[in-house]
Amino acid sequence: MAKDNSEEKPEKPAKAPKPPKGEKGDGAPKGEKPPKGEKAPKGEKADKPKKGKAEAEEPPGPVPPPRLLEKYHQQVVPTLAEKFGRKNKLSLPRIDKIVVNMGVGAATQEKKHLETAAEALSLITGQKPIITIARKAISAFRLREGMQIGCKVTLRGRKMYEFMDRLISLALPRVRDFRGVSRKAFDGNGSYSLGLSEQLVFPELNPHKFMRVQGMNITFVIKNSTDDESRELLTQMGMPFQTEEVKSTKKK
C-alpha cells in the first residue's frame, strides 16, 4: 500500500526574535561588557611591564672633551702666554698630530707577525693602522722593494689627546725601571720622539694573546714652536722628563 504523501511534516520551532539594534541578547546595551573584576578606569593604565619590548632608554648626553684638551685650554695656554710674552694664542705651540709607528722586521720571514702587530696597534690607538712598505731592497736583511715591513697610525683631535693621556698616565709608569723620558729627543723643529721597547705596557693588550715582544716609536709633531718651547709645552701637559743632573765641579 502506498504511503500517503499528504501527511503533514512537523513544524520547525519558531526562531527567537532578534534584539533591537544596540542591545545584546543578554540585555546589556552595546558597548558595555559584563563586569569581570575591577579594572582601571578609562584613561588610566595599570603599570605593567611590556613583554618582549625593551624599556625606552634616555638619550645619552654630549660626550665630554678629553681631559688633556681641557687642561691645555684652561691651564697650559695662559701659562705659556705669560711665560713667552705672547698675546695671540694662535701663535703659541700646540700639538698638531701624534704618529705611532711599528717596524716589524720579522715580517720578512713570517707575515703573521705583521698582522699581529697591526691588531695590537689598532687596540692601542683605537684606529685602524696602515701598512708601510719598504722603499729600497737590502739583501743583507732579505728585504725586497715594496715588501710589507711595518704599520703606523696618525692620530689627530680627540683620539690624539686620549692616547697621550693614556700614554702619560698608564703606559710610561708601567715601563720597567722607568726614570723619565729623554729631554733631548727633539729634531730641531720642535717635534719630539720617544721609543717603547714593548707594547704590553698598554693595559688594552692581553699578554696571553700578544706574546711576541714588539716595540714602537711615538712622534709628537708640534707646530709654532722651537725645541725649548716644545719641551715647556710637554712639561705643562704632564710629560715625565728626566731630571737635570747638576755636574759637581771639584776645586783643584
FIMITI-31898 format. One record per residue (C-alpha): y negated, x negated, z negated; residue in three letters. Coordinates in steps of 0.2 Angstrom, whole numbers, padded with zeros to 4 digits, always signed. Layout:
! residues N
YXZala...
***
This chain:
! residues 252
+0000+0000+0000met-0017-0007+0005ala-0029-0012-0008lys-0044-0001-0010asp-0059-0012-0004asn-0071+0001-0011ser-0068-0005-0029glu-0084-0010-0037glu-0087-0028-0042lys-0093-0032-0060pro-0111-0033-0061glu-0119-0050-0065lys-0129-0052-0081pro-0147-0050-0079ala-0157-0066-0080lys-0169-0068-0094ala-0187-0066-0089pro-0197-0082-0087lys-0210-0085-0100pro-0228-0084-0095pro-0237-0099-0087lys-0242-0111-0100gly-0229-0106-0113glu-0212-0114-0115lys-0196-0105-0118gly-0196-0108-0137asp-0213-0100-0138gly-0223-0117-0140ala-0238-0117-0129pro-0239-0131-0115lys-0245-0147-0121gly-0238-0145-0139glu-0222-0153-0145lys-0212-0148-0160pro-0216-0159-0174pro-0204-0174-0177lys-0210-0183-0192gly-0228-0189-0195glu-0237-0198-0180lys-0253-0207-0179ala-0267-0196-0174pro-0273-0197-0156lys-0284-0212-0153gly-0277-0222-0167glu-0262-0233-0163lys-0250-0240-0175ala-0250-0258-0177asp-0233-0263-0169lys-0229-0280-0161pro-0226-0278-0142lys-0209-0284-0137lys-0207-0296-0123gly-0226-0300-0122lys-0235-0315-0129ala-0250-0311-0140glu-0266-0315-0131ala-0272-0332-0137glu-0291-0336-0139glu-0298-0346-0125pro-0300-0364-0130pro-0317-0371-0133gly-0325-0385-0124pro-0317-0402-0125val-0327-0414-0137pro-0333-0430-0129pro-0324-0446-0133pro-0328-0455-0150arg-0334-0471-0142leu-0345-0462-0129leu-0354-0453-0144glu-0356-0469-0153lys-0363-0478-0138tyr-0377-0465-0135his-0381-0462-0154gln-0380-0479-0161gln-0377-0493-0148val-0391-0488-0136val-0405-0488-0149pro-0399-0504-0157thr-0398-0513-0140leu-0415-0506-0135ala-0423-0513-0151glu-0414-0530-0150lys-0418-0533-0132phe-0435-0525-0132gly-0432-0513-0118arg-0439-0496-0117lys-0430-0490-0102asn-0412-0485-0107lys-0405-0486-0090leu-0409-0505-0090ser-0398-0508-0105leu-0380-0515-0102pro-0366-0502-0100arg-0348-0502-0096ile-0345-0497-0078asp-0326-0497-0077lys-0310-0504-0085ile-0297-0512-0074val-0279-0514-0081val-0268-0525-0070asn-0249-0529-0072met-0242-0543-0062gly-0223-0541-0061val-0216-0557-0054gly-0198-0551-0057ala-0201-0538-0043ala-0196-0551-0030thr-0178-0551-0037gln-0177-0533-0044glu-0188-0519-0038lys-0183-0508-0053lys-0194-0519-0064his-0209-0514-0054leu-0205-0496-0056glu-0203-0498-0075thr-0219-0507-0076ala-0229-0493-0066ala-0221-0480-0078glu-0227-0489-0093ala-0244-0492-0086leu-0246-0473-0082ser-0241-0469-0100leu-0253-0481-0107ile-0268-0476-0097thr-0265-0458-0093gly-0267-0461-0074gln-0255-0465-0060lys-0256-0483-0055pro-0257-0490-0038ile-0245-0503-0032ile-0253-0520-0027thr-0245-0531-0013ile-0245-0550-0010ala-0259-0557+0001arg-0250-0573+0006lys-0232-0579+0007ala-0227-0593-0006ile-0210-0599-0003ser-0208-0608-0020ala-0209-0591-0028phe-0199-0582-0015arg-0214-0572-0011leu-0217-0564+0006arg-0234-0557+0013glu-0235-0539+0010gly-0222-0538-0004met-0225-0526-0019gln-0229-0538-0033ile-0239-0528-0046gly-0248-0512-0051cys-0266-0508-0058lys-0277-0494-0064val-0295-0492-0063thr-0302-0481-0077leu-0319-0473-0077arg-0328-0460-0088gly-0319-0450-0101arg-0302-0459-0099lys-0311-0476-0099met-0318-0473-0117tyr-0302-0465-0123glu-0292-0481-0118phe-0305-0493-0125met-0304-0483-0142asp-0285-0484-0142arg-0286-0502-0137leu-0298-0507-0151ile-0291-0496-0165ser-0272-0496-0162leu-0266-0509-0150ala-0275-0525-0154leu-0272-0523-0173pro-0253-0522-0169arg-0253-0539-0160val-0243-0552-0170arg-0254-0565-0179asp-0270-0557-0172phe-0286-0566-0177arg-0298-0559-0164gly-0301-0560-0146val-0310-0574-0137ser-0329-0575-0137arg-0330-0585-0121lys-0319-0575-0109ala-0334-0570-0098phe-0336-0573-0079asp-0355-0577-0079gly-0360-0560-0073asn-0357-0550-0089gly-0339-0544-0086ser-0326-0548-0099tyr-0307-0551-0098ser-0293-0552-0110leu-0274-0553-0109gly-0260-0545-0119leu-0243-0553-0119ser-0233-0537-0121glu-0235-0519-0118gln-0227-0512-0133leu-0242-0514-0144val-0247-0497-0137phe-0239-0484-0148pro-0236-0472-0132glu-0222-0483-0126leu-0204-0480-0133asn-0197-0498-0137pro-0179-0492-0134his-0184-0487-0116lys-0195-0501-0111phe-0185-0516-0117met-0192-0529-0105arg-0207-0538-0111val-0222-0536-0099gln-0240-0542-0101gly-0256-0536-0093met-0274-0541-0090asn-0288-0530-0095ile-0306-0532-0087thr-0322-0524-0094phe-0334-0523-0079val-0352-0522-0087ile-0367-0518-0077lys-0386-0523-0080asn-0380-0537-0092ser-0378-0556-0095thr-0364-0564-0104asp-0374-0564-0121asp-0379-0546-0118glu-0361-0540-0114ser-0355-0549-0130arg-0368-0540-0140glu-0363-0523-0132leu-0344-0526-0135leu-0348-0531-0153thr-0358-0515-0156gln-0343-0505-0148met-0331-0512-0161gly-0323-0526-0151met-0315-0538-0164pro-0321-0555-0158phe-0316-0571-0166gln-0327-0578-0180thr-0338-0593-0175glu-0332-0609-0184glu-0345-0619-0191val-0342-0638-0187lys-0344-0648-0203ser-0353-0665-0200thr-0350-0680-0211lys-0364-0691-0215lys-0360-0709-0212lys
***
